[in-house]
Amino acid sequence: MKNWKKAVALVASAAALVSVAACGSGSSSSSDSGKKTVGFVAVGPEGGFRTANENDIKSAFKSAGFDLIYSPTQNNDQQKQIQAFNKFVNDEVDAIILSSTEDSGWDESLKKAAEAEIPVFTVDRNVDVKDSEAKKAIVSHIGPSNEWAGEQAAEFVNKNFPDGANGFILEGPAGLSVVKDRGAGWDAKVAKNVKVLESQSANWSTDEAKTVTAGLLDKYKSQNPQFIFAQNDEMGLGAAQAVDAAGLKGKVKIITIDGTKNALQALVDGDLSYVIEYNPIFGKETAQAVKDYLGGKDVKSDIQIESKTFDATSAKEALDSNSRAY
């Protein structure tokens, strides 16, 4: 049951709709369709993982009988995400899904959602919330473990270079929980004799990663770099191009995270050395969590989605089975 503030807001909203209808314009609402309305504050185009993830969420909510309003941003613009989030609150949606471009800066918007009694479900990326009232808005986080993914990268390097090695880390954009968590997982497991010569952001971009990697290989060529940990597939594929151009294919092991078809094929072809899946297919689990909560059921605060790792053999098996959705 919504609070009294929302009741007042609904009266005002109804009056506004009557006024709009009188002017010859109108729109359907959840009450018209009988369906619950969910706002999806999304990242938008960003690569194979993001496309698969957001399409899966949209499909799952449609199948579950929700009206899902999809609102992607552009170029990781957080302000557009905040505007979309606040509009969803003002529009009195039944729930909000948030896949944030940045982990901070959400306290005020989440406080508004909490006051309006609109539950928020974070997906893929966590948010760093300081305000105690704002925290009340978040029901659950749904997604794979970024720390686990970082740990797998470190353990691969440890296993393949028991006597130690030098290398680089290609990171995503600064300020994202995913970047911090993947780095934290790496730091927790990497051996002391493994040295990261430099970490640089390549902003999830293949082209930028190619340029950054070429510069790093040249800068540190005297220190014999032996591995590159790219925090997503697109950057790993760009790094592979630079490694190949430098005549180092097979000599520098490249580890990536996501598990897209392109990365698995590059693994089979020998351009990549290890691919850690960050499973984007969790729309069904997200829709179920929202449905359960709106239906009065308890929902776990952290719903972790299982992922796996690939070497060349398992990558070929996955591709041959034609079972990959991304």
N, C-alpha and C positions, 0 to 999 in steps of 0.2 A: 504494500500500500504506500503510495507516495505521500509525502508530508504536506502540510497545509500551504507551504510556499508554492509547491508544485500545483496545488489545486487552483491557487490564484492565477498562476502562470497559464494554466490550461484554459481558464475562463477568458483570459486576455487573448490567448492564441485563437480560441474559437471565434471570438469577436473579430479578430483580424481576418480570419478565413472567410467569414461572412462578408466582410467588406471587400476582400479580393474577388470573391465570387460575383458580387454585385457589379464589378468592373469587367466581368466577362472572362476571368481567368481563374484557374483552380488546379489542384493536384491531388493525387490519391494519397491516403495516409494508411498507417497500419490498422486503424479502426475501420477504414473502408474495406480493406482486403481481409481483415480478420487475422492477419499475420503479425508477428512481432517484428519490429524494425530494429536493425542493428547497423550502427555506423562503423565503417572500416577505415580508420586513418592509416593509410598505406604508404609505402616507400615509392612504389612505381618502378618503371624500367631501370634495371640495374645489372642485368646479366641473367644467365640461365637459372640460377637458384631462385632469384626473386620472381621471375616469370612463372616458374613452376609452382612456387609457394602461393602466390597471390591468386593464380588461376584455380588452384586446388581449394583454397579457402572459399572463393566465390562459388565454385561448383558445390562444395559441401553444404554451404548455408542455403543454397537454392534447393538442394535435395532434402534438407531438413525442414523446409517450409517457412524459412525466414524471408523477409524483405531486407536484403543487404544493400546498403548504400556505400559504394566504393569511392573513396576519395584519395587518389594518389597525389604525392607532391612531385616536384621536379628538381633535379640537381641537388637532392638532399636538403631542400629548403625547409628548415624546421618551422619557420614562421607560418608557412602555408599549412603545415600539419597542425599547428596550434590553432590557427583560424578554423580549420575543418573540425577539429575536436570541439572547440567552443560552440560552433554552429550546431553540432550534434547535440550538445547539452541543451542549448536554447530550443532546439526542435523537439526536445523530449523523447529522444529515441529510447528504446528499451534497454539497450546495452551498447557498449563501444568496444571495438577491437583496436588495439594500438600497436603498430609496428613502427617504432620511433627511429628517426634519423639520428638523434642524439639522446644520450641517456639522462642528461640534466635539463632543467628548464621547464619541467612539467608540473611543479607543485601547485601553482595557481589554477591551472586548468583542472587538475585532479581534485582540488578542493571544491571547485564548482560542481564537478560530477558527484562528489560525495554529498554535498548539500542538496543536490537534486535527486539523490538516491538512484543514480544511474551506475550500474556495475561496469567496471572496466577490466578487460582481459588483455594482458600484454602477450604478444606472440613474437617469437624469434629473438627479439632484443629486449632485455630488461631495462628498466628506468631507475635512476638513482633519485629517490624521493626523500627529502629531509623532514617535511612537515607531517606531523602525526595525523592531522585531519585528512590530508591528501592521501596518505597511505590507505585510509579506510576505503577509498574508491576501488582499489585494485583487489579483485577477487582471486585471480590466478595468473600464473605465467605458463605459457605452453610453448614448447620448442625443444630442440636437441640441446645437449650440453656443450657450450663453447669451450669450457675448461677441459672437458674430456678430449675434445678435438686437438687442443694444444698439447695435451699430454701425449697423445698418440704420435704426434710429430716428433716430440722430444725423444720418445722411446725408440722410434725408428732410427733416428740419428745415433743414439746411444748404442743400439745393436749393431749398426753398420760401421761404426767408427769407435770400436772399443778402446783404441789407443788415443782417442781425441781427434778433433777436426776443427777447422775454421769455416765460417760461413756467414750468410746474411739472412735477415728476416725482412720480407716485404709485408707491410702492414696495410690495413684498411684506413679510412679517414679517421683522424683523431677525434676523440670525444664519444666514440661508440662503445657501448658495453661489450659488444661482440669482439672488438679489437682488444680491449682490456682483458677480457676473460680468456681469449685464446692465448694471449701473452702470459697471463697468470698460469695457465695450464702448462705451457712450455717451461716457464721458470721453475715450476714445482717439480718437474721430472728430469730436466736436462742434466747430464753429467757435468761434473766440475771441469773435466778436461775438454769440454766442447766450448769453443769461443765464438761468440757472435761479433764479428768484426764491425758490423754496422746494421742498424735497423732504419728503414726508410718507408714512408707511406708512398704507395703507388695508387691509392684511391680506388681500389678494386678494378683498375683499368689494365687491359692487355697492352695497349700501346704505351702507356706510362710506365708499366712494369718493364717492358723491353728497354726503354730508354734508361730507367734507373739502374737496371741490372747491368747494362753495358758499361755504365759509368763506374759501378762498384767493381766489376771484374777488372777494369783497367786500373782503378785506384789501388786495388789490393792484390794485383797479380803476383807480386813478390811473396805474398803470404799464403799462396796455394789454397784458395777457397775450394771447399769440397762439397758444400751443401747450400741449398737455398730453401728456406721455409717460407712459402707464400701463403698468406692467410685466406686466399680464395683461388679458385681454379683459373679465373681470367688472368690474374696476376702471374700465376704459375706458368700459364701458356705463353705469356709475354716474356717471362724469364727464360723459358726454353728457347725462344727465338734468339735471344741475346747470347745464350750459352752456345747454341749451334753456330751462330755467326762468328763467335770467338774461337771455334774449333775445339770446344770443350764438351761436346755431347758425349755422354757416357762417363765423363770424368767428374762432373758436378751433379750430385743427386738433388733432384727437385721434389719437394713434398708440397702438396696442396690440400686445401679443404673445400669441399662441397659435394663432389661426386657427380658432376654433369657428364653427359655422354661424350662431349668433346674432350674432357679430361681423361675419361676412361680410354678413349681411343688413343690419346697421346701417350698414355701409360703402356698400352699394347705396342705402340710404335717405338717405344724407348725414349721418348722425349721427356716424360715424367718418370719418377721413380716410385712414388707412393701417393695414393689418393685417399683422403679421409672423408668419408661421407658426412655431410651435415644435412640430414634428411629433411627436405622441404615439404614432404607430403604429410601434413597433420591438420588438414582442414576438417576432417571428420571428428577428430578429437576436440578441436576448438568449438565446433558447432554443438557437440554433445555437452561440453562444459557449460556453454551459454544456456542451452536448453535445460540442463539439470538445475542450474542456479535459478533461472527464472521460474522453474517449476517447484522451487522450495527445497531442493535437495542440496546436500553438502557437496562441495567441490574442493579437490586438493589445491593447495596454494601453489604447488609446483608440479606440472605435468610434463615429465621428461620423455621426449620422443627418441626411440632407439635408432642408432646409426651404426655403421660398420666401416671397415677399412678394406682397401683394394690393393693387391699387387697386380702384376701383369696377367697372371693366370686367371685370377678371380675376375679381373676387369673384362677379359675376353669372354669368360663364361656369362657374365652379366649382359654384355652386348649381344652375344649370340642368342641369348634367351629372349631378346627383344622385350624385356620386362621393365626397362627403365622408363620412367615417365618424364624424365627431364635430361 
